[in-house]
Amino acid sequence: MSEVAVASLTKESQMSDKIKPGQNSPASGQYQEVGPRGGQPGREVTVPKGRPMPPTTAPDRQYTLVDRTKNKSGGR
């Protein structure tokens, strides 16, 4: 595989880890707000599995899971 193909696969896998506001959370845990270029403004929210993600503090931001809940509802 070329370096470009590997880089695009890595970027796609990182993109799939981001969850948009209003989408149901795939696992219980703490989610950090992430800016459009990957910056982390510092806001974290706790969301149970299957619940919709709350609105972000600015447009074009999404969430990424930073700390999965340490019980069976954390989902793996």
Long-range contacts (C-beta under 8 A, 24 or more apart in sequence): 17-64, 17-65, 18-62, 18-63, 18-64, 19-53, 19-62, 19-63, 19-64, 19-65, 20-53, 20-62, 20-63, 21-52, 21-53, 21-54, 21-55, 21-56, 21-61, 21-62, 21-63, 22-52, 22-53, 22-55, 23-52, 23-53, 24-50, 24-51, 24-52, 24-53, 25-49, 25-50, 25-51, 25-52, 25-53, 26-65, 26-75, 27-65, 27-68, 27-69, 27-74, 27-75, 27-76, 28-68, 28-69, 28-71, 28-73, 28-74, 28-75, 29-65, 29-66, 29-67, 29-68, 29-69, 29-74, 30-65, 30-66, 30-67, 31-63, 31-64, 31-65, 31-66, 32-63, 32-64, 32-66, 33-57, 33-61, 33-62, 33-63, 34-61, 34-62, 34-63, 34-64, 35-60, 35-61, 36-60, 36-61, 48-73, 49-73, 49-74, 49-75
